[in-house]
Amino acid sequence: MSRYRKKPVVVEAMQWTGRNIQELWAWGGAEGIYGPTDEHPDQLRLTTIHGDQAVARVGDWVIREPKPNRVYPCNPDVFAETYEPVDA
């Protein structure tokens, strides 16, 4: 059996605070980020690179895909374990 190391990847991400939807729309594309709604004020619906819908909750990180208006959510614990800040 061979072993492999995951290549380092730099991503652009923004954490959803529940109060920064305007920033998220401007950054990630308003056509790919839907919500919050009166029924679900703590959730967003995100359009992924495959065109599927994924749910982001307050505190989740939203990661931008290379394709315009495509993003995906990441749990804060997973984000902290997987990503670290890089210099711009």
Buried (B, 14 or more C-beta within 10 A) or exposed (E): EEEEEEEEEEBEBBBBEEEBBEEBBEBBBEEBBBBBEEEEEEBBBBBBEEEEEBEBBBBBBBBBBEBEBBBBBBBEEEBEEBBEEEEE
